Amino acid sequence: MASTEEVAPEKYEEQHVHEVYEQIASHFSSTRYKAWPIVKQFMQSLTPGSVGLDVGCGNGKYLAVNHDVFIVASDRSSNLVKIASQHQPHAAIVADTLALPHQAASFDFAISIAVIHHLSTPERRTEAVAAILECLKDEGKALIYVWALEQKDSRRGWDEGSEQDLMVPWVMKIGKKNSPSGEATEKTFHRYYHLYRSGELESNIAAAGGEVVESGYEKDNWWAICKRKQIES
């Protein structure tokens, strides 16, 4: 893997994250349809009429979890946003997590599921959390998920002592019509991930000026529900 220090982080992520998802969007979407339990629980706990964000929405699979809220979803991949936009009446737009086009303190909730681990420096990961928190109202809450380093029981087998910054393959079958050789084949794409250690997500949240409400581990991921830290007058 090329070192993230050799290339500007924006360029590195463009090559090893954004361009990859543009190419695999349709195939990726076909594998993403089931809501994770804690995300579903969070979404269904929201007050009817709440308005929130899905930052890094992918194919928009979480837009259909609670029909009593309205969500503005966003993703860097225009191809994934096209798929997510089918989940009406919600909105889906192309936007960068580090440059969200939303008014500050305007949303009741936010989710960002398996997104900020694609950012290639600690500073950018903290900045992403700060950008999400900035959008929330005083009592608004955000649910953030990241891939865990500690997943020795998964098929991947990563655990403490494993490399935290790595490329994860995505294998996509290429049909005969789209194959240069005219034969069905496979193509492997590599996506950059930062695997989070226990407590690292909470540290990002604190550094971003947030406060952890609840946190835990689910399906090889660390998750945290957080809110903006209130400044005492």
Secondary structure, 3 states (H helix, E strand, C coil): CCCCCCCCHHHHHHHHHHHHHHHHHHHHHHCCCCCCHHHHHHHHCCCCCCEEEEECCCCCHHHHCCCCCEEEEEECCHHHHHHHCCCCCCEEEECCHHHCCCCCCCEEEEEEECCHHHCCCHHHHHHHHHHHHHCEEEEEEEEEEEEECCCCCCCCCCCCCCCCEEEEEEEEEECHHHCCCCCCEEEEEEEEEECECCCHHHHHHHHCCEEEEEEEEECCEEEEEEEECCCCC
